[in-house]
Amino acid sequence: MVVFGLLHLSGDPIRLLAPLDTTAEELEVMRKAHGLDRPLPEQYWNFLTNALQGDFGKSIRNGLPALELALERLPATAVLTLTAYSIALIVAFPIGVLAAINMNTWIDRILMGFALLGQSMPVFWLGILLMLLFAVNLQILPATGRHDGWRSLILPGITLGMFNMARTARLLRSELLEVMGVDYIKTARGKGLSERVVIWRHALRNALIPMVTLLGLDLGALLAGSVITETIFAWPGIGRLAVDSIYARDFPVVQAVVCVVAVVYVAINLLVDILYVFLDPRIRLK
């Protein structure tokens, strides 16, 4: 409802679509063809009833089904999101663990300083810096597009995943430090288990339980928040489609994108709730 209202406050899409010499009568005919001549409550009711049946209307720009356009771009965004998520986790876990087992040492300070920098740097600024360094100066990675296979994923993947990597590393350190002081960790050490076994088999598994919700939310946030990254790197995903459609005031496509992202976000959170049962045997669905 909010998106629908904001879109209609942004202006008349027909004026952007029609040539400059279009008469007022011709503009009215075009508005009527797209149902934009009706009162706003009626337009919203028609959109809502049709959307519940999977019909989000047709794009004002090219006449193609809006939902089809959104779903076509979803795989590209999913690939970028999973790449960024994987990079974030692969980097965050060693940093978080190393910082925890070396608490208050120079290693801890350096790693947490790096994590703080990653949380503080804006996505658009990081993307431009990486592009200038690796694509323009060193010329070892492509700057934009999706034409070079896995190499095209490196820069946008790092850009999109940096914030989540930094936050996950800081949270993992905090959770590990809390877990390391409980009795069962002391018991494990008293049994003569190696520090590696204590950390990776006992402490880390229990530290992950409160992090699962955040990791699930991060995955959904990466999917929904890839707009800036996709725009910077000209990545043909659903985020870039949303930006282009907003500029063109293509209302049906924007509404379809928002609904698709919302459904995926809710589905991810549902999977996270189910995952709790496997991570913590004390949790059971009743």
Secondary structure, 3 states (H helix, E strand, C coil): CHHHHHHHHCCCHHHHHCCCCCCHHHHHHHHHHCCCCCCHHHHHHHHHHHHCCCCCCECCCCCCEHHHHHHHHHHHHHHHHHHHHHHHHHHHHHHHHHHHHCCCCHHHHHHHHHHHHHHHCCHHHHHHHHHHHHHHHCCCCCCCCCCCCCHHHHHHHHHHHHHHHHHHHHHHHHHHHHHCCCHHHHHHHHCCCCHHHHHHHHHHHHHHCCHHHHHHHHHHHHHHCCHHHHHHCCCCCHHHHHHHHHHCCCHHHHHHHHHHHHHHHHHHHHHHHHHHHHHCCCCCCC
